[in-house]
Amino acid sequence: MTLLVGLSPDARDDAGGAVGLAARLAVAWKEDVTVAVVLTPGSRVSPEAGETGIDVDAPAVVSVDADPAADAARAAVEGILDESGLTARWVTVRGRSVADALLEAAATPGVTAVVLGTDPDRSGRIAVRVARDSPVPVVLARGHGAFPNEPISRVTCAFDGTDASPGVLATAAELADRSSATLRVASFAVRRPTTPPEVGLNPGAPVLAGWSEQIAAAQADALTDLGRSAETGVHAGATWDEAVHATDWEPGDLLVVGGSPGAATRFFLGDRLGAILQAAPVPAVIVRSG
């Protein structure tokens, strides 16, 4: 079983963070690592690679053990895998887009998750596009992902109380067990004041209080149904970033979020979970639910 790490040929996709996180997870989950250099029609490759363009009709997954196109990516992450005592398999994956190429590779037998670096704007847009149709979870590097010897000590499930939540929680619990980590369930909300501060009243406050009670009860019920116990919490803030940071995060944390399969990309995670993913200060696992 292997974790697939997606890198651009010039290793501009937060290569160290993605490979470092993959190394952490491989050690925790006792898996191998495959590093995939993603080539699309717009990819830049070194002249030494002998490529004048990318043939998307060529075999989608090809070994690149001696391919100069992977040289920059190898140089960007050299030492990270060695530090963890891991040896990676290197391949080239081709497609008309990064997401297409990664989806083709994710369907390879034995791949258990796809690990990607964060986008420059922290949107995770490529990860979300891949996760929408991926047969395996997608892990997005954030924060401390680049430290390969840091264990996974806690797995946090972003729980929103929808019908998909029990499935996301079950995945989070499974990952916690595989990581020998503790499990935490957290729900997040944004306070939306509807009156000027000088009035001294906020009609939205009772609504938030009521929702907090309901979501806390839903957390407890879901854990009971799963036969698990875990730390729980409901966290609110004036913005999603503030709500996410209202709870504590540690270097060994891993966040699990879920979305509905087959939905349009912008609706896959929904406004709430998409915002939580963007605000997350730790690596995040995106799972399909339902």
C-alpha positions as CSV (number, residue, x, y, z in Angstrom):
1,M,0.0,0.0,0.0
2,T,1.3,3.4,-0.9
3,L,0.8,7.1,-0.4
4,L,0.9,9.1,-3.6
5,V,2.5,12.6,-3.5
6,G,1.8,14.9,-6.4
7,L,4.6,17.3,-7.4
8,S,5.1,19.7,-10.4
9,P,8.2,19.1,-12.4
10,D,9.8,22.3,-11.1
11,A,8.7,21.4,-7.6
12,R,6.8,24.7,-7.0
13,D,3.8,23.0,-5.3
14,D,5.1,23.2,-1.7
15,A,7.1,20.1,-2.4
16,G,8.8,19.9,1.0
17,G,5.6,20.2,2.9
18,A,3.8,17.5,0.8
19,V,6.7,15.0,0.9
20,G,7.4,15.7,4.5
21,L,3.7,15.1,5.4
22,A,3.6,11.9,3.3
23,A,6.7,10.7,5.1
24,R,5.0,11.4,8.5
25,L,1.9,9.5,7.4
26,A,3.8,6.6,5.8
27,V,5.7,6.0,9.1
28,A,2.5,6.3,11.2
29,W,0.4,4.2,8.8
30,K,3.2,1.8,7.9
31,E,2.9,2.4,4.1
32,D,5.2,3.2,1.2
33,V,5.6,6.5,-0.6
34,T,5.2,7.1,-4.4
35,V,6.2,10.5,-5.7
36,A,4.4,11.5,-8.8
37,V,5.8,14.2,-11.0
38,V,2.7,15.7,-12.7
39,L,3.0,16.7,-16.4
40,T,0.3,18.6,-18.3
41,P,0.4,20.5,-21.6
42,G,1.4,23.6,-19.7
43,S,4.1,22.0,-17.6
44,R,7.6,23.5,-17.7
45,V,10.4,20.9,-17.9
46,S,14.1,21.2,-18.1
47,P,15.7,21.2,-21.6
48,E,17.7,18.3,-20.6
49,A,14.6,16.2,-20.3
50,G,14.2,16.3,-24.1
51,E,10.5,17.3,-23.8
52,T,9.1,19.9,-26.3
53,G,5.6,19.3,-25.1
54,I,3.5,16.8,-23.1
55,D,1.8,14.0,-24.9
56,V,-1.3,13.5,-22.9
57,D,-2.1,10.4,-24.9
58,A,1.1,8.7,-23.7
59,P,0.8,6.2,-20.9
60,A,-0.7,8.0,-17.9
61,V,1.7,6.6,-15.2
62,V,5.3,5.9,-16.1
63,S,8.4,5.2,-14.1
64,V,10.9,8.0,-14.0
65,D,13.7,6.5,-12.2
66,A,16.1,8.0,-14.7
67,D,14.0,10.8,-16.1
68,P,15.6,14.3,-16.1
69,A,12.1,15.9,-15.9
70,A,12.1,14.8,-12.2
71,D,15.5,16.3,-11.4
72,A,14.1,19.6,-9.9
73,A,11.5,17.8,-7.9
74,R,14.1,15.3,-6.6
75,A,16.4,18.2,-5.6
76,A,13.6,20.0,-3.8
77,V,12.9,17.1,-1.5
78,E,16.2,15.4,-1.2
79,G,17.0,14.4,2.3
80,I,13.3,14.5,3.5
81,L,12.7,10.8,2.8
82,D,16.2,9.8,3.9
83,E,15.5,11.5,7.2
84,S,12.6,9.2,7.7
85,G,14.4,6.1,6.5
86,L,12.0,5.8,3.5
87,T,12.7,5.1,-0.1
88,A,10.2,6.5,-2.6
89,R,9.2,5.1,-5.9
90,W,9.2,7.9,-8.5
91,V,6.7,8.1,-11.4
92,T,5.5,10.5,-14.1
93,V,1.7,11.1,-14.3
94,R,0.3,12.8,-17.4
95,G,-3.1,14.4,-18.0
96,R,-4.8,17.4,-19.6
97,S,-4.9,19.0,-16.2
98,V,-3.2,18.4,-12.8
99,A,-6.5,17.1,-11.4
100,D,-7.0,14.6,-14.3
101,A,-3.4,13.3,-14.0
102,L,-3.7,12.8,-10.3
103,L,-7.1,11.1,-10.5
104,E,-5.6,8.7,-13.0
105,A,-2.8,7.9,-10.6
106,A,-5.1,7.7,-7.6
107,A,-6.9,4.8,-9.3
108,T,-3.7,2.8,-9.4
109,P,-4.1,-0.4,-7.3
110,G,-2.5,0.0,-3.9
111,V,-2.8,3.8,-3.6
112,T,-4.5,4.6,-0.3
113,A,-4.3,8.4,-0.3
114,V,-3.1,11.4,-2.4
115,V,-0.9,13.9,-0.6
116,L,-0.7,17.4,-2.1
117,G,1.1,20.7,-1.2
118,T,-0.9,23.8,-0.4
119,D,-1.8,26.3,-3.1
120,P,-0.2,29.8,-2.9
121,D,-3.6,31.3,-1.9
122,R,-4.2,28.4,0.7
123,S,-7.5,27.6,-1.1
124,G,-6.7,24.0,-1.6
125,R,-8.6,24.2,-4.9
126,I,-6.6,21.5,-6.6
127,A,-7.0,19.2,-3.6
128,V,-10.7,19.8,-3.6
129,R,-11.0,19.1,-7.3
130,V,-9.1,15.8,-6.9
131,A,-11.0,14.8,-3.8
132,R,-14.4,15.4,-5.5
133,D,-13.8,12.3,-7.7
134,S,-10.9,10.5,-6.1
135,P,-11.4,6.9,-5.0
136,V,-9.1,7.6,-2.0
137,P,-8.8,10.4,0.5
138,V,-6.8,13.5,-0.4
139,V,-4.4,15.0,2.2
140,L,-3.5,18.7,2.0
141,A,-0.2,19.8,3.6
142,R,-0.5,22.6,6.0
143,G,1.5,24.0,8.9
144,H,3.9,21.5,10.3
145,G,3.5,19.0,7.5
146,A,7.1,19.4,6.5
147,F,8.5,17.7,9.6
148,P,8.7,14.1,8.6
149,N,9.6,12.7,12.1
150,E,6.7,14.5,13.9
151,P,4.2,11.8,14.9
152,I,0.5,12.2,14.4
153,S,-0.7,12.6,17.9
154,R,-4.3,13.7,17.5
155,V,-7.0,13.5,14.8
156,T,-9.7,16.1,14.7
157,C,-13.0,15.5,12.9
158,A,-14.7,18.6,11.6
159,F,-18.3,17.7,12.5
160,D,-21.1,19.7,11.0
161,G,-24.1,17.6,12.0
162,T,-25.2,16.8,8.5
163,D,-26.1,13.3,7.3
164,A,-22.5,12.9,6.1
165,S,-21.0,13.6,9.6
166,P,-21.1,10.0,10.9
167,G,-19.1,8.7,7.9
168,V,-16.5,11.5,8.3
169,L,-16.3,10.7,12.0
170,A,-15.8,7.0,11.3
171,T,-13.0,7.8,8.9
172,A,-11.4,10.1,11.5
173,A,-11.6,7.4,14.1
174,E,-10.0,4.9,11.8
175,L,-7.1,7.3,11.0
176,A,-6.7,8.0,14.7
177,D,-6.4,4.3,15.4
178,R,-3.9,3.8,12.5
179,S,-1.8,6.7,13.8
180,S,-2.0,5.6,17.5
181,A,-3.4,9.0,18.1
182,T,-6.3,10.4,20.2
183,L,-9.6,11.4,18.5
184,R,-11.2,14.8,18.8
185,V,-14.6,16.0,17.5
186,A,-14.9,19.8,16.8
187,S,-17.7,21.9,15.3
188,F,-17.2,25.4,14.1
189,A,-19.6,28.4,13.6
190,V,-19.5,32.0,12.8
191,R,-21.2,34.6,14.9
192,R,-23.1,37.0,12.6
193,P,-24.1,40.1,14.5
194,T,-27.4,41.6,13.2
195,T,-27.5,44.8,15.3
196,P,-25.0,47.6,15.8
197,P,-22.7,47.1,18.8
198,E,-24.0,50.2,20.5
199,V,-27.5,48.6,20.8
200,G,-26.1,46.0,23.2
201,L,-28.2,43.2,21.8
202,N,-27.4,40.4,19.3
203,P,-30.5,38.5,18.2
204,G,-28.2,36.0,16.6
205,A,-26.8,34.9,20.0
206,P,-29.7,32.7,21.0
207,V,-29.7,31.1,17.6
208,L,-26.0,30.3,18.0
209,A,-26.5,29.0,21.5
210,G,-29.3,26.7,20.4
211,W,-27.3,25.4,17.5
212,S,-24.3,24.8,19.8
213,E,-26.5,22.7,22.1
214,Q,-27.9,20.7,19.2
215,I,-24.5,20.1,17.6
216,A,-23.0,19.1,20.9
217,A,-25.8,16.5,21.3
218,A,-25.2,15.3,17.8
219,Q,-21.5,14.8,18.5
220,A,-22.3,12.8,21.6
221,D,-24.9,10.6,19.7
222,A,-22.5,10.0,16.8
223,L,-19.7,8.9,19.2
224,T,-22.1,6.6,21.0
225,D,-23.2,5.0,17.8
226,L,-19.6,4.5,16.9
227,G,-18.8,3.1,20.3
228,R,-16.1,5.7,20.9
229,S,-15.2,8.3,23.4
230,A,-13.4,11.5,22.4
231,E,-12.8,15.1,23.4
232,T,-15.5,17.3,21.9
233,G,-16.1,21.0,21.4
234,V,-18.1,23.7,19.7
235,H,-16.1,26.8,18.6
236,A,-17.4,30.1,17.4
237,G,-15.8,33.3,16.1
238,A,-16.5,36.4,14.1
239,T,-15.0,34.8,11.0
240,W,-14.2,31.2,10.0
241,D,-10.5,31.8,10.6
242,E,-11.3,33.0,14.1
243,A,-13.6,30.1,14.8
244,V,-11.1,27.5,13.7
245,H,-8.4,29.1,15.8
246,A,-10.7,29.3,18.8
247,T,-9.6,25.7,19.6
248,D,-6.0,24.7,20.3
249,W,-3.9,23.1,17.5
250,E,-0.6,21.3,18.0
251,P,2.2,20.2,15.7
252,G,1.0,16.6,15.8
253,D,-2.6,17.4,14.7
254,L,-4.4,16.1,11.7
255,L,-7.8,17.5,10.6
256,V,-10.4,15.4,8.8
257,V,-13.2,17.2,6.7
258,G,-15.8,15.7,4.4
259,G,-17.9,16.5,1.4
260,S,-20.5,15.0,-0.9
261,P,-19.2,13.0,-3.9
262,G,-20.2,14.0,-7.4
263,A,-21.1,17.6,-6.5
264,A,-19.8,20.6,-8.5
265,T,-16.4,21.7,-7.2
266,R,-17.5,24.9,-5.5
267,F,-20.2,23.0,-3.7
268,F,-18.3,19.9,-2.8
269,L,-17.3,20.9,0.7
270,G,-19.9,23.6,1.1
271,D,-19.3,27.1,2.4
272,R,-18.6,26.0,5.9
273,L,-16.2,23.1,5.4
274,G,-14.5,24.9,2.5
275,A,-13.8,27.9,4.8
276,I,-12.6,25.6,7.6
277,L,-10.2,23.9,5.2
278,Q,-8.8,27.2,4.1
279,A,-8.4,28.4,7.7
280,A,-6.8,25.1,9.0
281,P,-3.3,25.6,10.4
282,V,-2.6,21.8,10.3
283,P,-2.7,19.1,7.6
284,A,-6.2,18.2,6.4
285,V,-7.6,15.0,5.1
286,I,-10.5,15.5,2.6
287,V,-12.8,12.5,2.4
288,R,-15.8,11.7,0.3
289,S,-18.8,11.0,2.4
290,G,-22.1,9.4,1.3
